[in-house]
Amino acid sequence: MTKRQLWQRLITHVDPMLMLGLCMIMSTSLLMLYSASDGNWMRVGGQGANILVALVLMWVVANLPLHYLMRTALPIYLFGMLLLIGVALFGEISHGARRWLNLGVATIQPSELMKVGVPLMMAWYFEKHEATLTWKNYLIAALILLVPVGLIARQPDLGTALLITASGFYVLFLAGLSWRIIGGMVVASLASAPIMWNMLHEYQKHRIMMLLDPTQDALGKGYHTIQGMIAVGSGGLIGKGYMAGTQTHLDFLPERTTDFIFAVYSEEFGFLGNLILLAMYGFVITRGFMITGSASTYFTRLMAGSITLTFATYAFVNMGMVSGILPVVGVPLPLLSYGGTSMLTLLLGFGMLMSIETHQKLNKT
């Protein structure tokens, strides 16, 4: 085999447009982490290693034929459920929450795996019953979603639980859930709001109250929201310049390499920089919708649509959280924030998108 043939074989199942968008965001991540960490090359190198491992995983998944993707649905879901039960029984407690599981060689956050595992399982289930869908099938699919969400909310990790709920809802919606039922769900959610409020932990209630008026506890619960808004607003039109953000480098901004990295970016590159960043995310999301639109089977349409919409939701929630229009829920900015588990999960999903796109092209030819 020649070098040319080897190279062609390596890139056969890599979608070039999607890969371009992902590389732009991940390159920006390394650039911003260097600034946010005050020039800490260990932090940047760690993220670089996360990206390389995640890219290898993405390539492996992209090369899996579509029927193999379907076969992985049940094992991934059951493995994820096993890990969530392990977290409930043996998980490490940090900052008052039990979300991590120490496997000896690494510490992982199993809820991240379910961001892919839940919609994958639901899409597989609907594919199996496509010809005879009834309300019972939608009910079973809802249970597939709600069981892991309940375990994650119990950790407690309300932000991740809500985002996985969103990813599962997208599958239900794309599978043809009627607008009448969706309307009923919205009404039921609003009616049960007082009950749900009483079920929230005190810190979760504080986060919602801080959204309405963060100044009532400016040095406590409202600190993250206030500092994030100051950093975003102080960037102005063109920003203060790379590594020149005062909120960042004078240590006012919390969690600046993870949840609040968008505030670092906004302060240094301003409104025009934010438009460029939004264009990068928009490019990836648009390509995801293009793949969804051309998907040839029920399973691939559900999976591609859910992955794309979920990615868009994560980006919107983080940017809204940092900008003060949503409560602080501890959601990282996808592909930009520091984090290994999150990076692996995201590129696992994009590997599935590439498999859906490239394998159906090969099947047509």
C-alpha positions in Angstrom: 0.0 0.0 0.0 1.4 3.4 -1.0 1.5 6.5 1.2 -1.3 8.0 -1.0 -3.5 5.0 -0.6 -2.9 4.9 3.2 -3.7 8.6 3.5 -6.9 8.2 1.4 -8.0 5.2 3.6 -7.4 7.2 6.8 -9.5 10.2 5.7 -12.3 8.3 3.8 -14.7 8.5 6.7 -13.7 12.0 7.9 -16.2 14.7 6.8 -14.0 17.6 5.7 -16.5 20.4 6.4 -17.3 19.2 9.8 -13.7 18.5 10.6 -12.8 22.1 9.6 -15.4 23.5 12.0 -14.3 21.3 14.9 -10.6 22.2 14.3 -11.4 25.9 14.3 -13.1 25.7 17.7 -10.5 23.4 19.3 -7.7 25.6 18.1 -9.4 28.5 19.7 -9.7 26.4 22.9 -5.9 26.0 23.1 -5.4 29.7 22.5 -7.9 30.8 25.2 -6.7 28.2 27.7 -3.2 29.7 27.5 -4.6 33.1 28.3 -7.1 31.9 30.9 -4.5 29.9 32.8 -2.0 32.8 32.8 0.4 31.0 30.4 0.2 27.6 32.0 1.6 25.2 29.4 0.6 22.2 31.5 -3.0 23.2 31.2 -2.7 23.8 27.4 -0.8 20.5 27.0 -3.4 18.7 29.0 -6.1 20.0 26.7 -4.0 19.1 23.7 -3.7 15.6 24.9 -7.5 15.5 25.5 -8.1 16.6 21.9 -5.7 14.1 20.4 -7.2 11.1 22.3 -10.7 12.4 21.4 -9.8 12.7 17.7 -8.6 9.1 17.6 -11.9 8.0 19.2 -13.8 10.1 16.7 -11.9 8.5 13.8 -12.5 5.0 15.1 -16.3 5.7 15.5 -16.4 7.4 12.1 -15.1 4.2 10.5 -17.8 2.0 12.1 -20.5 1.0 9.6 -24.0 2.2 10.5 -25.2 -1.2 11.6 -22.3 -1.4 14.1 -23.4 1.9 15.5 -26.9 0.5 16.1 -25.4 -2.6 17.8 -23.5 -0.4 20.3 -26.6 1.4 21.5 -27.7 -1.2 24.1 -24.2 -2.0 25.4 -23.3 1.7 25.8 -26.6 2.5 27.6 -26.3 -0.5 30.0 -22.7 0.3 30.7 -23.5 3.9 31.4 -26.3 2.8 33.7 -23.9 0.5 35.5 -21.5 3.4 36.0 -24.2 5.7 37.3 -25.2 3.1 39.8 -21.5 2.8 40.7 -21.4 6.6 41.3 -24.5 6.4 43.6 -22.8 3.6 45.6 -19.1 4.3 45.5 -18.7 7.7 43.8 -16.3 10.4 45.1 -17.9 13.4 46.8 -16.6 16.8 45.7 -18.2 20.2 46.5 -21.2 18.5 48.0 -22.0 16.3 45.0 -21.3 12.7 44.1 -20.6 12.8 40.4 -17.2 11.1 39.9 -16.1 7.5 39.8 -12.5 6.5 40.5 -11.6 3.5 38.3 -8.0 3.4 39.6 -6.3 4.4 36.4 -8.6 7.4 35.9 -11.5 9.3 37.4 -14.5 9.7 35.1 -17.9 11.4 35.1 -20.3 8.8 33.8 -23.1 11.3 33.2 -21.0 12.6 30.3 -21.3 9.2 28.6 -25.1 9.3 28.8 -25.2 12.5 26.8 -24.5 10.1 23.8 -25.8 6.9 25.3 -29.4 8.0 26.0 -30.2 9.4 22.5 -28.4 6.5 20.9 -30.5 4.0 22.9 -33.8 5.9 22.1 -33.0 6.1 18.4 -32.2 2.4 18.4 -35.5 1.7 20.1 -37.6 3.8 17.7 -35.8 2.2 14.7 -36.9 -1.3 16.0 -40.5 -0.2 16.3 -40.7 2.3 13.3 -43.4 0.4 11.5 -45.8 0.0 14.5 -45.2 3.1 16.6 -47.9 3.7 19.3 -48.2 5.8 22.4 -46.8 2.9 24.4 -43.5 3.1 22.4 -43.2 6.8 23.3 -43.9 5.9 26.9 -41.1 3.3 27.0 -38.7 5.7 25.3 -39.6 8.3 27.9 -38.7 5.7 30.6 -35.4 5.0 28.9 -34.7 8.7 29.2 -36.0 9.4 32.7 -34.2 6.5 34.6 -30.7 7.8 34.0 -31.8 11.4 34.3 -33.2 10.6 37.8 -29.9 9.0 38.8 -28.0 12.1 37.6 -30.3 14.6 39.2 -29.9 12.7 42.5 -26.0 13.2 42.5 -27.1 16.2 42.3 -26.2 17.5 38.9 -29.3 19.3 37.7 -27.5 21.0 34.7 -26.4 17.7 33.1 -29.8 16.1 34.0 -31.6 18.9 32.1 -29.3 18.7 29.1 -29.7 15.0 28.8 -33.5 15.5 29.1 -33.2 17.9 26.2 -31.2 15.4 24.1 -33.8 12.7 24.8 -36.7 15.1 24.0 -35.1 15.9 20.6 -35.3 12.2 19.8 -38.9 12.0 20.8 -39.7 15.1 18.8 -37.9 13.9 15.7 -39.6 10.5 16.1 -42.9 12.2 15.6 -44.2 13.0 19.0 -47.4 15.0 18.4 -47.7 18.7 19.2 -50.7 18.0 21.3 -48.6 15.8 23.7 -45.8 18.4 23.6 -48.2 21.1 24.6 -49.6 18.9 27.4 -46.0 18.3 28.7 -45.4 22.1 28.7 -48.6 22.8 30.6 -47.9 19.9 33.1 -44.3 21.3 33.7 -45.6 24.7 34.4 -48.3 23.4 36.7 -45.8 21.3 38.6 -43.3 24.1 39.0 -44.2 24.8 42.7 -43.7 21.1 43.5 -40.4 21.0 41.6 -39.2 24.1 43.4 -39.7 22.4 46.8 -37.7 19.4 45.5 -34.6 21.6 44.6 -31.6 21.8 46.8 -31.0 25.1 48.6 -28.0 26.0 46.4 -30.1 25.3 43.3 -32.8 27.7 44.5 -30.1 30.3 45.2 -28.8 30.0 41.6 -32.3 30.7 40.2 -32.8 33.6 42.6 -29.4 35.0 41.7 -30.5 35.1 38.1 -33.2 37.5 39.0 -31.0 39.7 41.2 -27.4 38.6 41.7 -26.6 41.8 43.7 -28.5 40.5 46.7 -25.5 38.2 47.4 -22.8 39.9 45.4 -19.9 38.2 47.2 -21.5 34.9 47.6 -24.1 33.1 45.4 -24.3 35.9 42.9 -20.5 36.3 42.5 -20.2 34.1 39.4 -23.0 35.7 37.6 -21.9 39.3 38.3 -18.2 38.7 37.3 -19.3 36.9 34.2 -21.5 39.8 33.1 -18.8 42.3 33.9 -16.2 40.4 31.8 -18.6 40.0 28.8 -19.7 43.6 29.0 -16.3 45.1 29.5 -15.0 43.6 26.2 -16.9 46.3 24.3 -16.8 46.2 20.5 -13.3 44.8 19.8 -12.1 43.6 23.3 -9.2 44.5 25.5 -6.7 42.3 23.5 -5.3 38.9 23.9 -4.1 38.2 27.5 -5.1 41.7 28.5 -8.5 41.0 30.2 -8.5 42.5 33.7 -11.3 40.4 35.1 -9.4 37.3 34.0 -5.8 38.2 34.9 -6.6 40.0 38.2 -8.4 36.8 39.4 -11.9 38.2 39.6 -13.3 35.7 37.1 -14.0 32.2 38.6 -13.8 28.9 36.8 -12.1 30.7 33.9 -10.7 27.7 32.1 -13.9 25.7 32.3 -17.4 27.0 32.7 -16.6 30.7 32.3 -14.1 30.5 29.4 -16.6 32.3 27.2 -16.3 35.4 29.6 -12.5 35.3 29.0 -13.0 35.2 25.3 -15.6 38.0 25.4 -13.4 40.3 27.5 -10.4 39.9 25.2 -12.0 39.9 21.8 -15.3 41.8 22.4 -18.5 41.8 20.4 -16.8 41.3 17.0 -14.9 38.3 18.4 -18.1 36.8 19.7 -19.6 37.1 16.3 -16.6 35.1 14.9 -17.0 32.5 17.6 -20.8 32.2 17.0 -20.0 31.8 13.3 -17.7 28.8 14.1 -20.4 27.2 16.2 -23.0 28.0 13.5 -20.8 26.4 10.9 -20.6 23.1 12.8 -24.3 23.2 13.7 -25.3 23.9 10.0 -23.2 21.0 8.8 -24.8 18.8 11.4 -28.3 19.8 10.1 -27.1 19.1 6.5 -26.1 15.6 7.5 -29.4 15.1 9.3 -31.4 16.2 6.3 -29.6 13.8 4.0 -29.7 10.8 6.4 -31.2 7.8 4.7 -32.7 5.8 7.6 -35.0 6.5 10.5 -32.2 5.7 13.0 -29.6 7.9 11.4 -32.0 10.9 11.1 -32.9 10.6 14.8 -29.3 10.2 15.9 -27.9 13.0 13.7 -30.6 15.4 14.6 -30.3 14.8 18.3 -26.5 15.1 18.3 -26.7 18.4 16.4 -29.5 19.9 18.5 -27.8 18.8 21.7 -24.5 20.5 20.7 -26.4 23.7 19.9 -28.2 23.5 23.3 -25.0 23.1 25.2 -23.4 26.1 23.5 -26.5 28.2 24.1 -26.9 27.3 27.8 -23.2 28.0 28.6 -23.2 31.4 26.8 -26.5 32.3 28.4 -25.2 31.3 31.8 -22.1 33.4 31.5 -24.0 36.3 30.1 -26.5 36.3 33.0 -29.7 35.3 31.0 -29.7 31.8 32.4 -28.9 30.3 35.9 -25.4 29.1 36.6 -25.7 25.3 36.1 -22.1 24.2 35.6 -22.2 23.5 31.9 -18.9 23.8 30.0 -18.8 25.5 26.6 -18.5 22.6 24.1 -15.0 22.0 22.6 -13.7 25.3 24.1 -13.7 24.6 27.9 -11.0 22.5 29.5 -12.1 18.9 30.1 -11.2 15.4 29.0 -14.5 13.5 29.5 -16.5 16.3 27.8 -14.2 16.4 24.8 -14.3 12.6 24.4 -18.1 12.6 24.6 -18.5 15.4 22.1 -16.1 14.0 19.5 -17.7 10.5 20.0 -21.0 12.1 18.9 -19.3 13.9 15.9 -17.7 10.6 15.0 -21.2 9.2 14.7 -22.2 12.1 12.5 -19.2 11.4 10.2 -20.1 7.7 10.0 -23.7 8.6 9.1 -22.6 11.0 6.3 -19.7 9.1 4.8 -21.1 5.5 4.9 -24.4 6.5 3.3 -22.3 8.2 0.5 -20.4 5.0 0.0 -23.6 3.0 -0.1 -25.0 5.3 -2.8 -21.9 4.9 -4.9 
